[in-house]
Amino acid sequence: MNQPLPLGAAAQTGRAGLAEVMQKVAHGDKEAFSALYDALAPMVFGIVVRVVRDRAQSEEVAQEVMIDLWRQAARYRPESGSVSTWAATIAHRRAVDRVRSAQAAADREHAQAAREHRTAFDEVAEQVETRLESEQVRRCLRGLTELQRQAVTLAYYRGLTYREVAQTLRTPLPTIKTRMRDGLIRLRDCMGVTA
């Protein structure tokens, strides 16, 4: 008859003893689980704390591993290895998962913070740069003749072609082309753009 092991008995038994205890745990024997817990919890915690390196999180992960052992006891196969090896494997996997999860969360937070910081900075810098460029363009436009300023404004701000500019200003097309070329050269020089 299957009698539950007294507390601490699993710690005193070898590989075969823990396999027997695991079999009882698989059938829902709480006393056997208590014995299994006493035998494996220190080893499980030791493995986890070496990987996770945070005591509080290690305690959480070790508890999760012990709960996994309770829930998955029926999956244990003695021919695949000892109970200790099986528990150590589960502990190591859980610990690595916790570290990866924590690292992924930290990476996401860092990336989000960097995006927020960079976006705010870029928006302000872009607005300042646009405002400065607009002021410089206005100042340089004031340095052009009236016909040059009108022709450039119609072409670049209203999107008119040379022919449409000539028609709008009632000026011959060759004159508009010449004034625009001269005006653009003066703008380029005023803006400090190098060709």
C-alpha positions as CSV (number, residue, x, y, z in Angstrom):
1,M,0.0,0.0,0.0
2,N,1.2,3.5,-0.8
3,Q,2.0,5.2,2.5
4,P,3.0,8.9,2.3
5,L,6.6,9.6,3.3
6,P,7.1,11.5,6.5
7,L,8.4,15.0,6.2
8,G,12.1,15.1,5.4
9,A,12.2,11.5,4.3
10,A,12.7,12.5,0.7
11,A,15.9,14.3,1.7
12,Q,17.2,11.1,3.1
13,T,16.4,9.0,0.1
14,G,18.3,8.8,-3.2
15,R,17.3,8.9,-6.8
16,A,14.9,6.0,-6.5
17,G,13.3,7.5,-3.3
18,L,12.6,10.9,-5.0
19,A,11.1,9.1,-8.1
20,E,8.8,7.2,-5.7
21,V,7.9,10.5,-4.0
22,M,7.2,12.1,-7.4
23,Q,4.9,9.2,-8.3
24,K,2.9,9.9,-5.2
25,V,2.8,13.6,-6.0
26,A,1.5,12.8,-9.4
27,H,-1.5,11.1,-7.7
28,G,-2.1,14.2,-5.6
29,D,-0.4,13.2,-2.4
30,K,0.1,16.5,-0.5
31,E,2.4,14.9,2.1
32,A,4.6,13.5,-0.6
33,F,4.7,17.0,-2.2
34,S,5.7,18.4,1.2
35,A,8.6,15.9,1.3
36,L,9.5,16.7,-2.3
37,Y,9.5,20.4,-1.5
38,D,11.8,19.9,1.5
39,A,14.2,17.9,-0.7
40,L,14.3,20.1,-3.7
41,A,13.4,23.7,-2.7
42,P,17.0,24.7,-1.6
43,M,18.5,23.3,-4.8
44,V,15.8,25.0,-7.0
45,F,16.3,28.3,-5.2
46,G,20.1,28.1,-5.6
47,I,19.8,27.6,-9.3
48,V,17.3,30.4,-9.7
49,V,19.2,32.9,-7.6
50,R,22.4,32.3,-9.6
51,V,20.6,33.2,-12.8
52,V,18.1,35.9,-11.7
53,R,20.5,37.5,-9.1
54,D,17.6,39.2,-7.3
55,R,16.6,37.5,-4.1
56,A,12.9,38.6,-4.2
57,Q,12.4,37.6,-7.8
58,S,14.3,34.4,-7.2
59,E,12.0,33.5,-4.4
60,E,9.0,34.1,-6.7
61,V,10.5,32.0,-9.5
62,A,11.5,29.2,-7.1
63,Q,7.9,29.1,-5.9
64,E,6.6,28.9,-9.5
65,V,9.0,26.0,-10.1
66,M,7.7,24.1,-7.1
67,I,4.2,24.7,-8.3
68,D,5.2,23.4,-11.7
69,L,6.6,20.3,-10.1
70,W,3.2,19.7,-8.4
71,R,1.2,20.3,-11.5
72,Q,3.5,18.4,-13.9
73,A,4.4,15.5,-11.6
74,A,2.5,13.1,-13.9
75,R,4.8,14.1,-16.8
76,Y,8.0,13.0,-15.0
77,R,9.6,10.0,-16.5
78,P,12.3,8.2,-14.4
79,E,14.0,6.8,-17.5
80,S,14.7,10.4,-18.7
81,G,16.7,11.3,-15.6
82,S,16.5,11.9,-11.9
83,V,13.8,14.0,-10.2
84,S,16.6,16.4,-9.2
85,T,17.8,16.8,-12.8
86,W,14.2,17.4,-14.0
87,A,13.6,20.0,-11.3
88,A,16.9,21.7,-12.0
89,T,16.1,21.9,-15.7
90,I,12.7,23.4,-15.0
91,A,14.3,25.8,-12.5
92,H,16.9,26.9,-14.9
93,R,14.4,27.4,-17.7
94,R,12.1,29.5,-15.5
95,A,14.9,31.6,-14.3
96,V,16.2,32.3,-17.8
97,D,12.7,33.2,-18.9
98,R,12.4,35.6,-16.0
99,V,15.7,37.3,-16.9
100,R,14.8,37.5,-20.6
101,S,11.3,38.9,-19.7
102,A,12.8,41.5,-17.4
103,Q,15.4,42.5,-20.0
104,A,12.8,42.8,-22.7
105,A,10.7,45.0,-20.5
106,A,13.7,47.2,-19.7
107,D,14.6,47.4,-23.3
108,R,11.1,48.4,-24.3
109,E,11.0,51.1,-21.6
110,H,14.4,52.4,-22.6
111,A,13.5,52.5,-26.3
112,Q,10.2,54.3,-25.5
113,A,11.9,56.8,-23.3
114,A,14.5,57.4,-26.0
115,R,11.8,57.9,-28.6
116,E,9.9,60.3,-26.4
117,H,13.0,62.3,-25.6
118,R,14.3,62.4,-29.1
119,T,10.8,63.2,-30.6
120,A,10.3,66.1,-28.2
121,F,13.8,67.5,-28.9
122,D,13.6,67.0,-32.6
123,E,10.2,68.8,-32.8
124,V,11.5,71.8,-31.0
125,A,14.7,71.9,-32.9
126,E,12.9,71.5,-36.2
127,Q,10.4,74.3,-35.3
128,V,13.3,76.7,-34.4
129,E,15.2,75.8,-37.5
130,T,12.1,76.3,-39.7
131,R,11.4,79.6,-38.1
132,L,15.0,80.8,-38.6
133,E,15.1,79.7,-42.2
134,S,11.7,81.4,-42.9
135,E,13.1,84.7,-41.4
136,Q,16.2,84.4,-43.4
137,V,14.3,83.7,-46.7
138,R,12.0,86.8,-46.0
139,R,15.1,89.0,-45.3
140,C,16.7,87.7,-48.5
141,L,13.5,88.2,-50.6
142,R,13.5,91.8,-49.4
143,G,16.9,92.3,-51.1
144,L,15.5,91.4,-54.6
145,T,13.9,93.8,-57.1
146,E,10.1,94.0,-57.2
147,L,9.9,91.9,-60.4
148,Q,12.4,89.3,-59.1
149,R,10.5,89.0,-55.8
150,Q,7.1,88.7,-57.5
151,A,8.3,86.1,-60.0
152,V,10.1,83.9,-57.4
153,T,7.1,84.1,-55.0
154,L,4.6,83.1,-57.7
155,A,6.8,80.3,-58.9
156,Y,7.9,78.8,-55.5
157,Y,5.0,79.6,-53.2
158,R,2.1,79.3,-55.6
159,G,3.6,76.7,-57.9
160,L,3.2,78.6,-61.2
161,T,5.3,77.8,-64.3
162,Y,7.5,80.4,-66.0
163,R,4.8,80.9,-68.6
164,E,2.1,81.3,-65.9
165,V,4.2,83.8,-64.0
166,A,4.8,85.8,-67.3
167,Q,1.1,85.8,-67.9
168,T,0.2,86.8,-64.3
169,L,2.7,89.7,-64.3
170,R,2.0,90.6,-67.9
171,T,5.8,90.5,-68.6
172,P,7.5,88.8,-71.6
173,L,8.6,85.2,-70.8
174,P,12.3,85.8,-71.5
175,T,12.3,88.7,-69.1
176,I,10.7,86.5,-66.4
177,K,13.2,83.7,-66.9
178,T,16.1,86.2,-66.7
179,R,14.7,87.9,-63.5
180,M,14.0,84.6,-61.8
181,R,17.5,83.3,-62.6
182,D,19.1,86.5,-61.3
183,G,16.7,86.5,-58.3
184,L,17.5,82.9,-57.4
185,I,21.3,83.5,-57.7
186,R,20.9,86.5,-55.3
187,L,18.8,84.3,-52.9
188,R,21.4,81.5,-53.0
189,D,24.2,84.0,-52.2
190,C,22.1,85.7,-49.5
191,M,21.2,82.3,-47.9
192,G,24.8,81.2,-48.0
193,V,24.1,78.1,-50.0
194,T,27.1,76.6,-51.8
195,A,26.5,75.1,-55.2
